[in-house]
Amino acid sequence: MPSSGLIGYTGFVGSNLAQAADFDALYNTQNIASIRGQTFNQLVCAAPQAKKWWANQNPEADLDSIQQLISHLEHVQAEQFILISSIDVFPRITDVDELFDCTSLENHFYGRNRLILERFVTAFFPRAYVLRLPGLFGPGLRKNVIFDLLHNNDVEKITPESQFQWYDVTRLWSDVQRAIAHDLRLVMLATEPVATADIQTQFFPDVTIGAAAGQPIYYNVRTRYAEVFGGKNGYILPKAAVLAAIGRFVAAEQGKPA
């Protein structure tokens, strides 16, 4: 019997978790059916896929993938279940924290579908932990503004005024352990927002952005548990620390051979 398992080990988040910790059993869409009938001390779920644009364009297919995952999880036992979720389950992206009712307003399909998974997990597993992540960066990054800046990809469409909350995925496993130690059943790993213009100015001064930009987006969700993670004022990290982490990641990526 495996004592620990990881669902989604080949994805961006899951692959980083697999690097950070040893799991007895690893699952993705190719072998997830084999999880049926298994019992775990700890089961981590970094699924389903996180392409928001695709989910919103293909809501039925996205929901079907989540319902398929649920159909397998219904045949699993886990003493601890950790779900890695998204702050996009919020129907609005400012002035919210863990107490906000995500069903109180209409949301896009991506957020609604992932909220369905959250609600199943918390109802089915007696000891479930849900960690909602903001925008991510780290090894294996394949999309988002930071990726586009690194690869000079459609940079004219990047909106300088937009503010996102960024999280270094390499610290996730330690934050999972902290959430469990403090028995935080639902937590946002919210960092202080950073303007895209600040990232461009500090780390990509030779890249011109915004020539064909859309309307700016302003993320600003908070957590009630910032102090647990060494933060304050509703953020686990201040803007300066977020920028420093982005800088280290960018330097590492730019130092790789082409």
TANOR-V911508 format. One line per field, one symbol per residue. phi: phi as a letter, one per 20 degrees, with the letter a starting at -180 (. if undefined). psi: psi as a letter, one per 30 degrees, with the letter a starting at -180 (. if undefined). burial: b if it has 24 or more other C-alpha atoms within 12 Angstrom, else e. A space follows every 10 residues. Layout:
# TANOR-V911508
phi = ???
psi = ???
burial = ???
This chain:
# TANOR-V911508
phi = .febbcenfe effffffffe bedfcccbff cffffgnecc fbcdddbefd efffffecff ffffffffff feffdcdbfc cddedcffff fcdclcbfef efefcfcffg fffffgfgff gfeeefcdcd dedefdbqgn gcaoffgfff dldlffefef fgcdddceff efffffffff gelefbbeee dffcfgffff ffdcfeeecn fcfeffdcea ecdecgfgdn dalncfbfgf ffffffffff ffffefff
psi = kkfklkkhff leeeeeefff lkkfkkkafe gffffkflkk ekkkjhlalg jeeeeffiee eeeeeeeeee feffgkkkek kjkjakfffk flglhlaffk jfgflkllee eeefeeeeee efeekeikkk jkkakllakg kflleeeeee ghjhfffkje fkklkkkjff geeeeeeeee eghjfkkkik lkkkkeeeee eefhfgkklg ehlaklkjki llkfheeegg alhgkfklee eeeeeeeeee eeeffkk.
burial = eeebbbbbbb bbbbbbbbee bebebbbbbe ebeebeebbb bbbbbbbbbb bbeebeeeee ebbebbbebb ebbeebbbeb bbbbbbbbbb bbbeebbbeb ebeeeeebbb bbbbbbbbbb beeebebbbb bbbbbbbbbe beebbbbbbb eeeebebbbb bbbbbbbbbb bbbebbbbbb eeebbbbbbb bbbbbbbbbb eebbeebebe eeeeeeeebb bbbbbbebbe eeebbbbbbe ebbebbbebb eeeeeeee
